[in-house]
Amino acid sequence: MAEDPYLICTAEQMNEIGANRGDWNKHFMLIADVNMGAYGGTAEASKSYFGEPLCETIIAGDVNGDCKVDFTDIEILLVHWLEEN
């Protein structure tokens, strides 16, 4: 089951999705509790967006976490617009 590329059960797999833009339009299923704290530099379940530090201020609409709201954020939103589980 863990070999299926669409099933996520580790922090490493979750981080890999964020790092690969080509995966953003695919569907994944989380099948285990994943603590992303190691990627945010803490033991708690937190994660910096795509391996980069969090912005000083969180901006509503900044989907990809690059500290600005731009057409890339809109693109990500539109790729998933009206999707159903």
Secondary structure, 3 states (H helix, E strand, C coil): CCCCCCEECCHHHHHHHHHCHHHCCCCCEECCCCCCHHHHCCCCCCCCHHHCCCCCCCCCCCCCCCCCCCHHHHHHHHHCCCCCC
